[in-house]
């Protein structure tokens, strides 16, 4: 297989999101958040006052007159009587008052309470947005601190992948982009293994590509999305992507997986695989190399799956010292996964869902015991991603993710 | 050289003036925002009052608080007054919107002018350094 031409750019995250600005932005968001919190508290007080007023107004007409201590001036009271207990002068707003009975007053107060509640809800929604922003800033700030680098590769067929690697040291960005060329033997074992895997997969993929040629995925989500994705968002996207992918796409996505596993499971598998793989790969990689991979949008998956090249690239990526993990490199991930013992995969029963023509044919597996484990995993999608978290050496990734 | 330094000083003075203008503009914009907020709140309150007045029966007593005096008012009269006030407030809001846009445009152009002056200063200094 020839390597597809890869042009790419590597940008250090710290150049895109300079750390000081990130911190400033994070602080601003925090400030706004606290403002909203104050407003929220005030509104809650109003609501509490309103309800106690309603109770009082409902109790007053129970008696014809009440004996009370009437306030007189700033610091005095005298005993007196409250009469006309059913007549209330209610402030309607803007210095307008109206005479109303107790029942009517209660109605007015209830309406006021409703409008207050709606304001509180609106505030809550705003606060949620702010919180999401804040968490995004935090995660990017931590990523920047870790010197992650964004690597964008453009394949011939215009699929883009975004991979971020952490290279506290040196990401030789140009080298990363051209990982293909570089395949340094440093990562050696993995590399060799990956290479062989990849080749196998590619062959299979190419064969399958024809079938899936149409399924091209929505790559729309992509770049812009990628930029914004936070890990949480990534998970979400994955889930969304999966759910939105139609079978074809999923199939495509699963292709790489399949190949890894050599099973022809369908979508569910794919999704799961990808999710699990991502997690796993990441974890594996992390375990091995301490890399962190940035989530990739699903869209990419769909589009890229069919490409065996992706697999190639993935492997290449893997190899470079940097060990970037490419999203599409699910396949590579898978391989990695295979290589490393993944027990984490929560897995699922691959067959039950899809299967129809694609059920595992048993031919899967075998590259390692791990594969078998993987098969089962294919089933669930998002759940897997969450599952993959279990205690693994990779937890590093997870922790970062979380 | 002295002429260029004089020119440099002039440019810097120009820059200062423009910066002052810009800060004034920004203050105006901030004030505009505040007034707008106030008016918006008042508008909301008036609409609430209108709704309540509509729910009142014809013969209900309506009072208006004018200073320390609570004056009895006719329901129809109160309705009319509130509606007029709502119209007035909306007109004010529109006017403020227009002036806000104006101010923002001015601010924008001031910023560009400042940039230009800064660039000229830089080129001057670069020229001086070379010489």
Interface residues (C-beta under 8 A of the other chain):
Chain A: X89 X92 X93 X94 X95 X96 X97 X98 X99 X100 X108 X111 X115
Chain B: X42 X45 X46 X48 X49 X52 X53 X56 X60 X61 X62 X63 X64 X65 X66 X70 X73 X78 X82 X85
